[in-house]
Amino acid sequence: TLKDLQAEWEKLLKKMSTAKVSIETDLLQWSDTQQSVSRLQEWISDRETRLQQVSQQRTVMITRRSTLGITTLSVSERQATLRRTNSILQDIQAFEPMIQTVASSAQSSENSDITSKYQSLTKHAQEMYNKEKEMVAKHEIFMEA
């Protein structure tokens, strides 16, 4: 079924994300700490941008639909947004060991900066995911009623 296929897809994405993190962790361990800190800051900025893009795409879809007199997204549009948000969240969560590794070897100011940025990013992604998940669940319940 489609749900089984989606579940398998999400498992595959999670495995790919874990493998990617493992490779990137190994690469970062070979480079010096300063370069690692810089790369992680870029990585965090990239993930912040990706989350912002998902949010903006959702807003654009709602705005376009509102011009047609439709004030909500379809279940499939909400599910697509949920999947994109989940993919980013899994990527972020999979990076935690690397953040800890680099932060432990960095100077205290760099350590706290990266750690706080990562925690903020994780919190934001989790909140976005939870909100999207709740909206999908409510929409599905509404559609079944």
C-alpha positions, 0 to 999 in steps of 0.5 A: 500500500501507499502507507507501507511504501511511504514507511519504507521510503522514510526508513531508507531516508533515515538510513541514508541520513545516518550513513551520510552523517557517518561519512561526514563525521569521519571527514570532519575528524580528519580536518582541524577543529577550526575548520570543523567548527566552520563547517558545522556552522555552515551546516546549521545555517543550511538546515535553518535555510531548509526549514525556512524554505519548507515554511515559506513553500507552505505559506505560498501554497496557502496564499495561492489557494486563498486567492481561489477562495480555499483557506486550507491545504489538502491532506496530500499537501500537508503530508508532503510538507510533513515528510519534508520537515521530517526528513530535515528533522531526522538529518538534524537529529542524526548529526547530534553525535558530530556536534558533540564531538566537535563541540568537545574539542572546540574552544569553550566559546565556539563550543557553546555557540555551536551547541546553542545554535544546534539546540535551537535548530533542533527545537525549531525543527521539532516544533515545526514537525509536531505542528505539521503532524498535528495538522495532518492528523486533524485534517485526516480526522476531519476528512473521515467525519 
